[in-house]
Every structure is written in structure tokens, then in C-alpha cells.
Amino acid sequence: MMTPVRLLAPNAGSMTLQGTNTWVLAPDDAKAIVIDPGPDDEAHRAAIDEACPLGIAEVWVTHRHDDHIASAPDLARYFGAPLRTFDPSLSTGRPLQVGETYGLGAAELEVLHLPGHTSDSIGFVLTGNDHTDLLTGDMILGEGTTVIVHPDGNLADYLESLARMRDLVEERGIRTILPGHGAIVEDPRAWLAFYADHRAQRLQQVRAAVAAGAATPEDVVRVVYGELNPVLTRAALASTRAQLDYLDTHD
């Protein structure tokens, strides 16, 4: 049985948690698929190389952010493998297509388009003989909640993708979520419910802030989030702009 291998990149931070999760899917008798090889770091590339004793067939990336894709072109070039993303402009091989499947021994990887964090965010259902996992990139994290990176990210898209992931958990019997950052999610149903509740509560807080006179995204952040360090303030502003855009068209 093939077990996904999690390699933690050395790029811990307020936005990346303990670091980017690189996922290596390496069958015993075939080359590996490497998902989100992460930042440009020599030691991390060496760890990926060690985890792929038969080589790398393809390099896949869940979305365009540097903490996921920066080392991908060099890694793909070194192994003579295509770099594949949903955005054709970032791919050196054929772009990943919605519904595409890839065989990994007895397991199968299926491509999903899950926009919201960014417009090009994708995820994968990994189905094996005795379990099914969901790889989510930054759409779901193993700790905290996802930033909607407005204007490329879109809250309406995010909520639709979140509902789809909740359906997939029920329909496919998904056992775990393998996120882009943070620990493996062992109870997908409860964690996705938490994500949905968090989004509903945050939208209500933004509504209330606007009703109380908050006139700009900066005003809303001060009311809803309070004092934040500058890095988190930028993330809060991005999500707040996405929430205000959503409320403009859905309330």
C-alpha cells in the first residue's frame, strides 16, 4: 500500500505555520508524483530526492504562491519531469485538467478545481484500496483558517468549494485531509464544519461592523480583528476585502 509522505519545508512563519507541506506519492514500483515542492531550499530538495528512490514522474502544484511553487521548475527540470499546474502559464507540461486521474500502483489521484484561496487553487482525491484522502493545498489548513487572497481569491468561490469538499467527504468516505500547511486532519467532517461556521460568523461580524459605521476595509479590520502584527494585518485586509465584495453582491 502506498502511503503519502509529508515533507515539511523549512519556511515556518505566521502565514505558513510550521512550513509548507510537500506531499510525495511514491509507489513501490514506479516514479513518484511530488505535490507542492515548496520554497527554493537545497536541503528540502535533497529530502524530496531521498523520498523518491525511483525518480519523479511529474511535479504538481496546488496554486501559484511561491511557498508552494518556487522550487518546482528546478526540481522538474532536474528529474526531467513535467511541472503541471491548473494555470497553463505556470506549467511546463500539459496543464492539470478537472476530473483527470493518474494511476499510482493500486491508488488513483483525481484532480479537482477548488477555487477560493486563489482562482487557480486545485486539490486531489487520493483513492487507495482501503482509504481515501483529500489533498487541499491552502484551501484547508491543519491549523487555523484559510486567507482569501482578494482580488484573485473569491469568497463566493471559496464557499462553493467548501460545500463541495463537505459533500466529497460524505460521498467518498474520505478518511483524512492532507493540507498545504499544518497537521493532517483526522476528522474531516468536523473540521470542514468548523470552517463553514467560521466563515458564517466572520461574515456576520463584517456586516455588523459596516452597519456600525466602518467605512473602509481598514476600519472593518480594526473593529473585527483588533490589534494585529503587520503580516497578519495584510492577510486580514485581503480576507476583509473578499468579504466586503461578497456582501456587496449577496446581501
N, C-alpha and C positions, 0 to 999 in steps of 0.2 A: 504493500500500500504506500502511495506517495504522500508524504506529509509536507505541507508548506513550511518552509524555513524562513523565519523572521530575522533579518539582519538590521540592527539599529545603527543608523548613521550618526556620526559624531557632530551633530549640529543642533544640540539642545538649545532651547530658547523659549521665550514667552509665547511665541506663535507656533513653535514646532514641538512643544512639550519636551519629552526626553530625546527627541530626534526623529528623523524620517524613518518609517518602516519600509525597508526593501524586502519584497517577498520573492523568494526563489522557489520555483516549482520544477523539481528535478526528478524525473522518473529514473528508475534504476538502470534502464537500458536505452536512454535517449538523451539528447541535449535538453537543456533547461529553458524555461521561459523565466526571464527576470522582469519583475514589475517594480517600477519606481526606483531606479538605481540611486537616486538621491543627489547630494551635492558632490562637487568635484573634490574628492578626497582620496589620496593614494591608498591609505590604509583600508578604507571602505571598499575600494575597488579590489584590493587584494583579498578581502574577506568574501566578496562576491565570487571571485575567481576560484577560491578554495571550495566554495559551496557548489560549484558546477564542474565536477571532475570530467564530465564528457563534453564540456563546452556549452555554449549558449546558442540556441536556435533562433530566438527572437528576443528583443527588448521592447517591453510595453510600458507605457506611461499613462497614468490616470488623468493628468491635466498639466497645464503648461507652466506651473510655478517652478521656479528654479530649485527649490528644495526637493523636488521630485525628478526633475528632468536634466539638471545641469550636467551630470556626468554621463548621460545616456548616449550622446553622439560618439564620444570617445570609446565608451565601453562597446557599443555596437560595432564600431569600426575595428577595434582590436580583435573581436571574435568573428569578424566577417558576417555579422548578423544584421538584419534589418531593424531599424528603430521604427516602431509603429505606435501611432497616437490617433486620436479621433480627428484632430485638426490636420488636414493634409499638408499644411505648410510646415509642420514640425516633423513629419515622417520622412524617413529616407527609403522606406519600403512602402508597401500598399497600406493606406490608412485602415485603421480598425473600423469594421462595419457593425452596426447594430444587428444582433442576432447571430453574428459569426461565431462558430465554435472551433475549438482547437483541441485535438486529442493529446492526452498526456498519459500514455500507457492505458490503464483502466479508468483513468479520470478524464473529465472533459471540462474545458473552460469556455464559458459563453460570455459574449460582450454585451453590456448594457450601456445605453446613454442615460446618465443621471445628472442632468444639468442643475445648476443652482449655486453651488460654491463658485464655479466658473461655468461659462457656456459650454466648454469642451470637456467637462468632467464626465468620466465614464467609470464603470465598475464591472465586476466579473462574478459570475456564479461558477463555483468550482464544485463539480459533482463527481464523487467517487463511489466506490462500491457500497460503503456503509455510512457516508455522511455527505452533507452539502454545506459549503461555506460561501460567504458573500464578501468579496473584496471591494471596499468602498472608497479608496483614496481618501480625500478630505471631506467627502460628503457626510461621513460619520467618523467620529474620533473615539478612541478608547477612554478619553478623559475630557470633561468639559463639552462644549458645543462648537459647532462649525461657524466660521465667519462667512457671511455672504458678501463677496467682493464686488460691490456695486462700482461701476455700471455693468461690468461683464457678468457678474453674478446677478441672479434674479430670484426674489423671494417666491414669486408665484411658481416658477420652475422648481425651486427647492421643495416647496410644499407638495407639489405633484410627485417629485422623485421620492420624497419621504413616504408618501402614501403607497407608491409602487413598491418600495422596499418592504414596507409592512406587509403588503399582500404577498410578496415573494417569500417572506419568512413563513407565512401560513401555508402557501401553496406548495412550496418546495421542501418544507421541513428543514429550513436552514438551521444548522447547529451553532455556528459561530460567525461573528463578523470579524474580518481581518482588516483593521483600519489603516489609514495612512500615517497616523500618529497615535501613540498611546497603546495601552494593553489590548489584547484580544478580548472581544466582547463575548462573554459566555452565555448571556441571556438576551439574545437579540430582541425578543418580543418586548421585554420590559424596557430595554434601553431605547428602542425606537419610540415607545410610548412616552418616555421621558422627553425625548427630542420634540415630539409633537406638542406636548404640554408646554415645554419651554417656549416654543415659537408662539403659541397662542397667548401665553402670559406676557411675553415681550411686546407683542403687537398691542395688547391692551394697555400696557404701560406707556407705549408711544402715543396711542390715542389720547390717553389721559393727559400726557404732557402737552400735547398740541392744544387740547381743549382748555388747559390751564394757562395758555399763552406762550408756550415755547414756539418761537417763530423761525428758527433755523435748525439744521441738524446739530450744530454745536450746542444750541440751547437744549435740545432734546437729550443729547448725551449727558450734559451736566445734571439734568433732572433725573434721568433713568439710571445712569451708571455711577454718578458721583465722581469722586476724585480717582483718576486713573494715571498710570505712568504713560509717557508719550507713545510708546509702542502699542499699548493696549488701546489708547485713545484713537489712534489711526484705524485700528480694527473696528472699534465701536462706531466710529463715524461711517465706515464703509457699510456696516450692517444697518445702521440707522437710516442711511440714505436709501438702502434697499427696502427697508420697512416703510418709509415715507412714500416711496414710489408705489409700493404695493397698496397702501391705504388710499393713495390718490385715484387708483383705478378699480379698487374692490370695495371700498366703503361707500 
